[in-house]
């Protein structure tokens, strides 16, 4: 059934509202569409608009098929580009638009809450999905779980997506692992063109005993102000470096608890006052292996 639109001079509508209460459309044939809205030849104005009681446009379907929520002019960024877009705009200056993906499934760890799928219809392999971003409920607190974000891509000639990286509810991001144990956890070959390390952590004066906490950074320094016993904790698997600086008196010695060194001989710092030694510390996950790589460092 076609319902023609009445112009301003039409005799049927007596106000600017054709339907004052509500419009209900009940389907009778499951094989046909419920509602078709067809534009006029050369249609320029929107095909559909939703307005509030003040006449403010809340949503629109433009003549080119773009959709807008909170705006009457969707495709703000790429106007005239020919892309199909959905624009969600905040209702006022300083208020952003939000697109919400939600689930009503029962609570469970690992439950998917929303997925953005990227699909090419030209792909004959598998389901055509080439990438996706998903959010899942993650954690042990029932009905109060945290969330994890997962990114997927499809390999060339593969039939479906594969997980590539995941950010956990603790903020850890893993590449090649779904269970990262650090802020950045990479399981696989890594190529760094440029790497910038944090500032050197200063432990201050040593006294006669001090604990070097490697959680403060892989590069640390310590000024020896007495014959000192060093204890290491929270080592990061791999290389760390400790700069040892003799005070103005010099001849301070060190004793390291629970360590391995070359030939079992304890590292001996340079005795000269104000001298600087660089001690390398390698942690294998169980033991610390220590040795001086540079001693009595001076300006040439």
DANOR-V638363 format. One record per residue. OMEGA is omega as a letter, one per 20 degrees, with the letter a starting at -180 (none if undefined). Layout:
omega: <OMEGA:OMEGA>
This chain:
omega: <r:r:a:r:r:r:a:a:a:a:a:a:a:r:r:r:r:a:a:a:r:r:r:r:a:a:r:a:a:a:r:a:a:a:r:r:a:r:r:r:a:a:r:r:a:r:r:r:r:a:r:a:r:r:r:a:r:a:a:r:a:a:r:r:r:a:r:r:a:r:r:a:r:a:a:a:a:a:r:a:a:r:r:a:r:a:r:a:r:a:a:r:r:r:a:r:a:r:a:r:a:r:r:r:r:a:r:r:a:a:r:a:r:a:r:a:r:a:r:a:r:a:a:a:r:a:r:a:a:r:r:r:a:r:r:r:a:r:a:a:a:r:r:a:r:a:r:r:a:r:a:r:r:r:r:r:r:a:a:a:r:r:a:r:a:r:a:r:r:a:r:r:a:r:a:r:r:a:a:a:r:a:r:a:a:r:a:a:a:r:r:r:r:r:r:a:r:a:r:a:a:r:r:a:a:a:a:r:r:r:r:a:a:r:r:r:a:a:a:r:a:r:a:r:r:r:a:r:a:r:a:r:r:r:r:a:a:a:r:r:r:r:r:a:r:r:a:r:r:r:r:r:r:r:a:r:r:a:r:r:a:r:a:a:a:r:a:a:r:a:a:r:r:r:a:r:r:a:r:r:r:r:a:a:r:a:r:r:a:r:r:r:r:a:r:a:a:r:r:none>
